[in-house]
Amino acid sequence: MAKISRPRFGSLQFWPRKRALKAVPRVNWEAIDSEAAKDGFIGILAFKVGMATAILRDKTDKSMTAQKKIALPVTILEVPKFKIFSVRFYKNGTVAGETVLSNDKELKRVLKVPKNVGSLEKVPDFDEIRVLVHPVMKGLFKKTPPIFEVAIRSSDPVSFVKQWIGKDISLKDVNLGKVVDARSLTKGKGFSGPVKRYGISLKSHKSEKGVRRPGSLGPWHPARVTFRIPMAGQLGMFTRIQYNMVIVSNSAMKHEVSGLEHGFKRYGTVKGDYIIVVGSVHGPPKREIVITPAMRPTKKQSKKNYEFLELKRCRLAFLRYPEKRKGK
């Protein structure tokens, strides 16, 4: 007789399956200890623009396609400039104090900002300093800018923060490295059934009590429905991390990337700095993406070396701007 086996549905690593509390995910900054995160800001906020196909030349050592042109799916992320809003002082893993340093007029129109701006002349005893930053409002499609926390690494963190008060911080001022991690929220799909939510199989068409539902909700005793039973509920808007994404181009590399000025569907044109990474990133267009140096880089991803040649756009990307279809 064959062994009776019923693997459970749904990983307990992603539990509970409910909507994230914030649009900008939190980051375990202490776990990021790569060479790219030794000095300066350790992360940046970006907005997802869309996807395209990049024509690259593979310069990876001992690759099957060495020195050949290859086509890979890529994701374009726009990185706005941001400013420091406040400074948090951490002591033994908890917040020992916070000082607001921003007096931006554009920010006062949409957020409650204290009238009195603090200074860093007297600071509490701390183990680590982190800063709360916000994107520059000019040209931003959001009315309320997201405020998120970024860790810094410096031998003298107080002096490092003082030199950036009131100044715009751009992509070139952040050391990300070649391999990065992307944190974001997945697309929201609302209330979904157990077949789509957990991937359970459909029952026979002769089932009396439904085809797209579990065959049993559990035993008589214990007389309750446990959390291990796949049931309908929220799907999407979950915090996920995409590890070890290779950057093939950005605005600091000064590549001739044609097609970004035409605009993308559901997003528009890319006006500021940008990052192009290989693969897909969670979420729909305009979703906030937190980019950090790789937390656990692998040799396979780190040794990849691509030369950016061209960016191919899909036909659907031009539906927002029909006049750009001519001559394509």
HELIX and SHEET records of a PDB file:
HELIX    1   1 TRP A   29  ALA A   31  5                                   3    
HELIX    2   2 GLU A   35  ALA A   37  5                                   3    
HELIX    3   3 LYS A  105  LYS A  108  1                                   4    
HELIX    4   4 PRO A  157  LYS A  162  1                                   6    
HELIX    5   5 LEU A  171  ASP A  173  5                                   3    
HELIX    6   6 PRO A  194  TYR A  198  1                                   5    
HELIX    7   7 SER A  251  MET A  253  5                                   3    
HELIX    8   8 LEU A  260  HIS A  262  5                                   3    
HELIX    9   9 LYS A  299  SER A  302  1                                   4    
HELIX   10  10 ARG A  315  PHE A  318  5                                   4    
HELIX   11  11 PRO A  322  ARG A  325  5                                   4    
SHEET    1   A 5 GLY A  40  PHE A  41  0                                        
SHEET    2   A 5 PHE A 148  ARG A 153 -1                                        
SHEET    3   A 5 GLU A 128  PRO A 135 -1                                        
SHEET    4   A 5 PHE A  82  LYS A  91 -1                                        
SHEET    5   A 5 THR A  94  VAL A 100 -1                                        
SHEET    1   B 7 TYR A 306  LYS A 312  0                                        
SHEET    2   B 7 ILE A  44  ASP A  58 -1                                        
SHEET    3   B 7 LYS A  69  VAL A  79 -1                                        
SHEET    4   B 7 ASP A 273  VAL A 278 -1                                        
SHEET    5   B 7 THR A 239  ASN A 250 -1                                        
SHEET    6   B 7 VAL A 179  LEU A 185 -1                                        
SHEET    7   B 7 GLU A 288  PRO A 293 -1                                        
SHEET    1   C 2 GLY A 190  SER A 192  0                                        
SHEET    2   C 2 GLY A 233  LEU A 235 -1                                        
END                                                                             
